[in-house]
Amino acid sequence: YARCFMMLILRMVPTFVNVAAFVSYPLMYGDANPAVIFTAMAYLGLISMPLSMLPLGFAAGAQTLASMRRVGEFMLLPERIVQTTPSRRRRPNKPAGRLE
């Protein structure tokens, strides 16, 4: 569900920013002429893709930190001493792989 929510934000934030900009500009400065509107649309279009990638960057950074912590904990574990046992020898008169 978290990934779906992040994708929803990724798709909807640029639209909400455009709507908020076009609603707030006439309220603050009066009438908006087409030159201002199209310039603002161009600038918001330029920054929409980098801004929409921020949630993915934050998620990748969090995953990287978690992975680095796990690897660090693993590397700090004491070494295990492996004790080997002598292998059993096959009897020469029985072929390998046959069960009786």
Phi and psi in radians as a Rosetta constraint file:
Dihedral C 1 N 2 CA 2 C 2 CIRCULARHARMONIC -1.124 0.35
Dihedral N 2 CA 2 C 2 N 3 CIRCULARHARMONIC -0.691 0.35
Dihedral C 2 N 3 CA 3 C 3 CIRCULARHARMONIC -1.159 0.35
Dihedral N 3 CA 3 C 3 N 4 CIRCULARHARMONIC -0.674 0.35
Dihedral C 3 N 4 CA 4 C 4 CIRCULARHARMONIC -1.132 0.35
Dihedral N 4 CA 4 C 4 N 5 CIRCULARHARMONIC -0.728 0.35
Dihedral C 4 N 5 CA 5 C 5 CIRCULARHARMONIC -1.110 0.35
Dihedral N 5 CA 5 C 5 N 6 CIRCULARHARMONIC -0.709 0.35
Dihedral C 5 N 6 CA 6 C 6 CIRCULARHARMONIC -1.141 0.35
Dihedral N 6 CA 6 C 6 N 7 CIRCULARHARMONIC -0.684 0.35
Dihedral C 6 N 7 CA 7 C 7 CIRCULARHARMONIC -1.172 0.35
Dihedral N 7 CA 7 C 7 N 8 CIRCULARHARMONIC -0.623 0.35
Dihedral C 7 N 8 CA 8 C 8 CIRCULARHARMONIC -1.095 0.35
Dihedral N 8 CA 8 C 8 N 9 CIRCULARHARMONIC -0.794 0.35
Dihedral C 8 N 9 CA 9 C 9 CIRCULARHARMONIC -1.109 0.35
Dihedral N 9 CA 9 C 9 N 10 CIRCULARHARMONIC -0.725 0.35
Dihedral C 9 N 10 CA 10 C 10 CIRCULARHARMONIC -1.018 0.35
Dihedral N 10 CA 10 C 10 N 11 CIRCULARHARMONIC -0.678 0.35
Dihedral C 10 N 11 CA 11 C 11 CIRCULARHARMONIC -1.457 0.35
Dihedral N 11 CA 11 C 11 N 12 CIRCULARHARMONIC -0.554 0.35
Dihedral C 11 N 12 CA 12 C 12 CIRCULARHARMONIC -1.626 0.35
Dihedral N 12 CA 12 C 12 N 13 CIRCULARHARMONIC -0.463 0.35
Dihedral C 12 N 13 CA 13 C 13 CIRCULARHARMONIC -1.036 0.35
Dihedral N 13 CA 13 C 13 N 14 CIRCULARHARMONIC -0.817 0.35
Dihedral C 13 N 14 CA 14 C 14 CIRCULARHARMONIC -1.050 0.35
Dihedral N 14 CA 14 C 14 N 15 CIRCULARHARMONIC -0.632 0.35
Dihedral C 14 N 15 CA 15 C 15 CIRCULARHARMONIC -1.167 0.35
Dihedral N 15 CA 15 C 15 N 16 CIRCULARHARMONIC -0.773 0.35
Dihedral C 15 N 16 CA 16 C 16 CIRCULARHARMONIC -1.126 0.35
Dihedral N 16 CA 16 C 16 N 17 CIRCULARHARMONIC -0.644 0.35
Dihedral C 16 N 17 CA 17 C 17 CIRCULARHARMONIC -1.138 0.35
Dihedral N 17 CA 17 C 17 N 18 CIRCULARHARMONIC -0.753 0.35
Dihedral C 17 N 18 CA 18 C 18 CIRCULARHARMONIC -1.072 0.35
Dihedral N 18 CA 18 C 18 N 19 CIRCULARHARMONIC -0.815 0.35
Dihedral C 18 N 19 CA 19 C 19 CIRCULARHARMONIC -1.104 0.35
Dihedral N 19 CA 19 C 19 N 20 CIRCULARHARMONIC -0.770 0.35
Dihedral C 19 N 20 CA 20 C 20 CIRCULARHARMONIC -1.107 0.35
Dihedral N 20 CA 20 C 20 N 21 CIRCULARHARMONIC -0.686 0.35
Dihedral C 20 N 21 CA 21 C 21 CIRCULARHARMONIC -1.164 0.35
Dihedral N 21 CA 21 C 21 N 22 CIRCULARHARMONIC -0.730 0.35
Dihedral C 21 N 22 CA 22 C 22 CIRCULARHARMONIC -1.324 0.35
Dihedral N 22 CA 22 C 22 N 23 CIRCULARHARMONIC -0.406 0.35
Dihedral C 22 N 23 CA 23 C 23 CIRCULARHARMONIC -1.442 0.35
Dihedral N 23 CA 23 C 23 N 24 CIRCULARHARMONIC -0.714 0.35
Dihedral C 23 N 24 CA 24 C 24 CIRCULARHARMONIC -1.348 0.35
Dihedral N 24 CA 24 C 24 N 25 CIRCULARHARMONIC -0.519 0.35
Dihedral C 24 N 25 CA 25 C 25 CIRCULARHARMONIC -1.100 0.35
Dihedral N 25 CA 25 C 25 N 26 CIRCULARHARMONIC -0.872 0.35
Dihedral C 25 N 26 CA 26 C 26 CIRCULARHARMONIC -1.134 0.35
Dihedral N 26 CA 26 C 26 N 27 CIRCULARHARMONIC -0.533 0.35
Dihedral C 26 N 27 CA 27 C 27 CIRCULARHARMONIC -1.200 0.35
Dihedral N 27 CA 27 C 27 N 28 CIRCULARHARMONIC -0.592 0.35
Dihedral C 27 N 28 CA 28 C 28 CIRCULARHARMONIC -1.521 0.35
Dihedral N 28 CA 28 C 28 N 29 CIRCULARHARMONIC -0.694 0.35
Dihedral C 28 N 29 CA 29 C 29 CIRCULARHARMONIC -2.024 0.35
Dihedral N 29 CA 29 C 29 N 30 CIRCULARHARMONIC 0.099 0.35
Dihedral C 29 N 30 CA 30 C 30 CIRCULARHARMONIC 1.587 0.35
Dihedral N 30 CA 30 C 30 N 31 CIRCULARHARMONIC -2.541 0.35
Dihedral C 30 N 31 CA 31 C 31 CIRCULARHARMONIC -1.176 0.35
Dihedral N 31 CA 31 C 31 N 32 CIRCULARHARMONIC 2.551 0.35
Dihedral C 31 N 32 CA 32 C 32 CIRCULARHARMONIC -1.928 0.35
Dihedral N 32 CA 32 C 32 N 33 CIRCULARHARMONIC 2.154 0.35
Dihedral C 32 N 33 CA 33 C 33 CIRCULARHARMONIC -1.516 0.35
Dihedral N 33 CA 33 C 33 N 34 CIRCULARHARMONIC 2.854 0.35
Dihedral C 33 N 34 CA 34 C 34 CIRCULARHARMONIC -1.044 0.35
Dihedral N 34 CA 34 C 34 N 35 CIRCULARHARMONIC -0.556 0.35
Dihedral C 34 N 35 CA 35 C 35 CIRCULARHARMONIC -1.097 0.35
Dihedral N 35 CA 35 C 35 N 36 CIRCULARHARMONIC -0.733 0.35
Dihedral C 35 N 36 CA 36 C 36 CIRCULARHARMONIC -1.194 0.35
Dihedral N 36 CA 36 C 36 N 37 CIRCULARHARMONIC -0.739 0.35
Dihedral C 36 N 37 CA 37 C 37 CIRCULARHARMONIC -1.125 0.35
Dihedral N 37 CA 37 C 37 N 38 CIRCULARHARMONIC -0.812 0.35
Dihedral C 37 N 38 CA 38 C 38 CIRCULARHARMONIC -1.228 0.35
Dihedral N 38 CA 38 C 38 N 39 CIRCULARHARMONIC -0.579 0.35
Dihedral C 38 N 39 CA 39 C 39 CIRCULARHARMONIC -1.145 0.35
Dihedral N 39 CA 39 C 39 N 40 CIRCULARHARMONIC -0.771 0.35
Dihedral C 39 N 40 CA 40 C 40 CIRCULARHARMONIC -1.125 0.35
Dihedral N 40 CA 40 C 40 N 41 CIRCULARHARMONIC -0.683 0.35
Dihedral C 40 N 41 CA 41 C 41 CIRCULARHARMONIC -1.085 0.35
Dihedral N 41 CA 41 C 41 N 42 CIRCULARHARMONIC -0.680 0.35
Dihedral C 41 N 42 CA 42 C 42 CIRCULARHARMONIC -1.157 0.35
Dihedral N 42 CA 42 C 42 N 43 CIRCULARHARMONIC -0.793 0.35
Dihedral C 42 N 43 CA 43 C 43 CIRCULARHARMONIC -1.160 0.35
Dihedral N 43 CA 43 C 43 N 44 CIRCULARHARMONIC -0.732 0.35
Dihedral C 43 N 44 CA 44 C 44 CIRCULARHARMONIC -1.169 0.35
Dihedral N 44 CA 44 C 44 N 45 CIRCULARHARMONIC -0.581 0.35
Dihedral C 44 N 45 CA 45 C 45 CIRCULARHARMONIC -1.158 0.35
Dihedral N 45 CA 45 C 45 N 46 CIRCULARHARMONIC -0.612 0.35
Dihedral C 45 N 46 CA 46 C 46 CIRCULARHARMONIC -1.189 0.35
Dihedral N 46 CA 46 C 46 N 47 CIRCULARHARMONIC -0.663 0.35
Dihedral C 46 N 47 CA 47 C 47 CIRCULARHARMONIC -1.658 0.35
Dihedral N 47 CA 47 C 47 N 48 CIRCULARHARMONIC -0.064 0.35
Dihedral C 47 N 48 CA 48 C 48 CIRCULARHARMONIC -1.179 0.35
Dihedral N 48 CA 48 C 48 N 49 CIRCULARHARMONIC -0.713 0.35
Dihedral C 48 N 49 CA 49 C 49 CIRCULARHARMONIC -1.173 0.35
Dihedral N 49 CA 49 C 49 N 50 CIRCULARHARMONIC -0.857 0.35
Dihedral C 49 N 50 CA 50 C 50 CIRCULARHARMONIC -1.064 0.35
Dihedral N 50 CA 50 C 50 N 51 CIRCULARHARMONIC -0.658 0.35
Dihedral C 50 N 51 CA 51 C 51 CIRCULARHARMONIC -1.220 0.35
Dihedral N 51 CA 51 C 51 N 52 CIRCULARHARMONIC -0.577 0.35
Dihedral C 51 N 52 CA 52 C 52 CIRCULARHARMONIC -1.288 0.35
Dihedral N 52 CA 52 C 52 N 53 CIRCULARHARMONIC -0.306 0.35
Dihedral C 52 N 53 CA 53 C 53 CIRCULARHARMONIC -1.491 0.35
Dihedral N 53 CA 53 C 53 N 54 CIRCULARHARMONIC -0.154 0.35
Dihedral C 53 N 54 CA 54 C 54 CIRCULARHARMONIC -1.031 0.35
Dihedral N 54 CA 54 C 54 N 55 CIRCULARHARMONIC -0.803 0.35
Dihedral C 54 N 55 CA 55 C 55 CIRCULARHARMONIC -1.035 0.35
Dihedral N 55 CA 55 C 55 N 56 CIRCULARHARMONIC -0.666 0.35
Dihedral C 55 N 56 CA 56 C 56 CIRCULARHARMONIC -1.164 0.35
Dihedral N 56 CA 56 C 56 N 57 CIRCULARHARMONIC -0.654 0.35
Dihedral C 56 N 57 CA 57 C 57 CIRCULARHARMONIC -1.134 0.35
Dihedral N 57 CA 57 C 57 N 58 CIRCULARHARMONIC -0.717 0.35
Dihedral C 57 N 58 CA 58 C 58 CIRCULARHARMONIC -1.138 0.35
Dihedral N 58 CA 58 C 58 N 59 CIRCULARHARMONIC -0.714 0.35
Dihedral C 58 N 59 CA 59 C 59 CIRCULARHARMONIC -1.132 0.35
Dihedral N 59 CA 59 C 59 N 60 CIRCULARHARMONIC -0.737 0.35
Dihedral C 59 N 60 CA 60 C 60 CIRCULARHARMONIC -1.146 0.35
Dihedral N 60 CA 60 C 60 N 61 CIRCULARHARMONIC -0.669 0.35
Dihedral C 60 N 61 CA 61 C 61 CIRCULARHARMONIC -1.126 0.35
Dihedral N 61 CA 61 C 61 N 62 CIRCULARHARMONIC -0.724 0.35
Dihedral C 61 N 62 CA 62 C 62 CIRCULARHARMONIC -1.135 0.35
Dihedral N 62 CA 62 C 62 N 63 CIRCULARHARMONIC -0.707 0.35
Dihedral C 62 N 63 CA 63 C 63 CIRCULARHARMONIC -1.148 0.35
Dihedral N 63 CA 63 C 63 N 64 CIRCULARHARMONIC -0.654 0.35
Dihedral C 63 N 64 CA 64 C 64 CIRCULARHARMONIC -1.130 0.35
Dihedral N 64 CA 64 C 64 N 65 CIRCULARHARMONIC -0.780 0.35
Dihedral C 64 N 65 CA 65 C 65 CIRCULARHARMONIC -1.101 0.35
Dihedral N 65 CA 65 C 65 N 66 CIRCULARHARMONIC -0.714 0.35
Dihedral C 65 N 66 CA 66 C 66 CIRCULARHARMONIC -1.130 0.35
Dihedral N 66 CA 66 C 66 N 67 CIRCULARHARMONIC -0.715 0.35
Dihedral C 66 N 67 CA 67 C 67 CIRCULARHARMONIC -1.163 0.35
Dihedral N 67 CA 67 C 67 N 68 CIRCULARHARMONIC -0.723 0.35
Dihedral C 67 N 68 CA 68 C 68 CIRCULARHARMONIC -1.109 0.35
Dihedral N 68 CA 68 C 68 N 69 CIRCULARHARMONIC -0.657 0.35
Dihedral C 68 N 69 CA 69 C 69 CIRCULARHARMONIC -1.137 0.35
Dihedral N 69 CA 69 C 69 N 70 CIRCULARHARMONIC -0.764 0.35
Dihedral C 69 N 70 CA 70 C 70 CIRCULARHARMONIC -1.124 0.35
Dihedral N 70 CA 70 C 70 N 71 CIRCULARHARMONIC -0.751 0.35
Dihedral C 70 N 71 CA 71 C 71 CIRCULARHARMONIC -1.138 0.35
Dihedral N 71 CA 71 C 71 N 72 CIRCULARHARMONIC -0.695 0.35
Dihedral C 71 N 72 CA 72 C 72 CIRCULARHARMONIC -1.087 0.35
Dihedral N 72 CA 72 C 72 N 73 CIRCULARHARMONIC -0.751 0.35
Dihedral C 72 N 73 CA 73 C 73 CIRCULARHARMONIC -1.105 0.35
Dihedral N 73 CA 73 C 73 N 74 CIRCULARHARMONIC -0.685 0.35
Dihedral C 73 N 74 CA 74 C 74 CIRCULARHARMONIC -1.142 0.35
Dihedral N 74 CA 74 C 74 N 75 CIRCULARHARMONIC -0.735 0.35
Dihedral C 74 N 75 CA 75 C 75 CIRCULARHARMONIC -1.197 0.35
Dihedral N 75 CA 75 C 75 N 76 CIRCULARHARMONIC -0.416 0.35
Dihedral C 75 N 76 CA 76 C 76 CIRCULARHARMONIC -1.522 0.35
Dihedral N 76 CA 76 C 76 N 77 CIRCULARHARMONIC -0.090 0.35
Dihedral C 76 N 77 CA 77 C 77 CIRCULARHARMONIC -1.157 0.35
Dihedral N 77 CA 77 C 77 N 78 CIRCULARHARMONIC 2.580 0.35
Dihedral C 77 N 78 CA 78 C 78 CIRCULARHARMONIC -1.192 0.35
Dihedral N 78 CA 78 C 78 N 79 CIRCULARHARMONIC 2.662 0.35
Dihedral C 78 N 79 CA 79 C 79 CIRCULARHARMONIC -1.261 0.35
Dihedral N 79 CA 79 C 79 N 80 CIRCULARHARMONIC 2.521 0.35
Dihedral C 79 N 80 CA 80 C 80 CIRCULARHARMONIC -1.645 0.35
Dihedral N 80 CA 80 C 80 N 81 CIRCULARHARMONIC 2.449 0.35
Dihedral C 80 N 81 CA 81 C 81 CIRCULARHARMONIC -1.638 0.35
Dihedral N 81 CA 81 C 81 N 82 CIRCULARHARMONIC 2.110 0.35
Dihedral C 81 N 82 CA 82 C 82 CIRCULARHARMONIC -1.602 0.35
Dihedral N 82 CA 82 C 82 N 83 CIRCULARHARMONIC 2.156 0.35
Dihedral C 82 N 83 CA 83 C 83 CIRCULARHARMONIC -1.748 0.35
Dihedral N 83 CA 83 C 83 N 84 CIRCULARHARMONIC 2.141 0.35
Dihedral C 83 N 84 CA 84 C 84 CIRCULARHARMONIC -1.672 0.35
Dihedral N 84 CA 84 C 84 N 85 CIRCULARHARMONIC 2.567 0.35
Dihedral C 84 N 85 CA 85 C 85 CIRCULARHARMONIC -1.941 0.35
Dihedral N 85 CA 85 C 85 N 86 CIRCULARHARMONIC 2.582 0.35
Dihedral C 85 N 86 CA 86 C 86 CIRCULARHARMONIC -1.118 0.35
Dihedral N 86 CA 86 C 86 N 87 CIRCULARHARMONIC 2.465 0.35
Dihedral C 86 N 87 CA 87 C 87 CIRCULARHARMONIC -1.320 0.35
Dihedral N 87 CA 87 C 87 N 88 CIRCULARHARMONIC 2.626 0.35
Dihedral C 87 N 88 CA 88 C 88 CIRCULARHARMONIC -1.391 0.35
Dihedral N 88 CA 88 C 88 N 89 CIRCULARHARMONIC 2.441 0.35
Dihedral C 88 N 89 CA 89 C 89 CIRCULARHARMONIC -1.571 0.35
Dihedral N 89 CA 89 C 89 N 90 CIRCULARHARMONIC 2.487 0.35
Dihedral C 89 N 90 CA 90 C 90 CIRCULARHARMONIC -1.334 0.35
Dihedral N 90 CA 90 C 90 N 91 CIRCULARHARMONIC 2.573 0.35
Dihedral C 90 N 91 CA 91 C 91 CIRCULARHARMONIC -1.334 0.35
Dihedral N 91 CA 91 C 91 N 92 CIRCULARHARMONIC 2.338 0.35
Dihedral C 91 N 92 CA 92 C 92 CIRCULARHARMONIC -1.120 0.35
Dihedral N 92 CA 92 C 92 N 93 CIRCULARHARMONIC -0.418 0.35
Dihedral C 92 N 93 CA 93 C 93 CIRCULARHARMONIC -1.535 0.35
Dihedral N 93 CA 93 C 93 N 94 CIRCULARHARMONIC -0.075 0.35
Dihedral C 93 N 94 CA 94 C 94 CIRCULARHARMONIC -2.015 0.35
Dihedral N 94 CA 94 C 94 N 95 CIRCULARHARMONIC 2.280 0.35
Dihedral C 94 N 95 CA 95 C 95 CIRCULARHARMONIC -1.251 0.35
Dihedral N 95 CA 95 C 95 N 96 CIRCULARHARMONIC 2.662 0.35
Dihedral C 95 N 96 CA 96 C 96 CIRCULARHARMONIC -1.261 0.35
Dihedral N 96 CA 96 C 96 N 97 CIRCULARHARMONIC 2.502 0.35
Dihedral C 96 N 97 CA 97 C 97 CIRCULARHARMONIC 1.598 0.35
Dihedral N 97 CA 97 C 97 N 98 CIRCULARHARMONIC -0.084 0.35
Dihedral C 97 N 98 CA 98 C 98 CIRCULARHARMONIC -1.776 0.35
Dihedral N 98 CA 98 C 98 N 99 CIRCULARHARMONIC 2.224 0.35
Dihedral C 98 N 99 CA 99 C 99 CIRCULARHARMONIC -1.772 0.35
Dihedral N 99 CA 99 C 99 N 100 CIRCULARHARMONIC 2.483 0.35
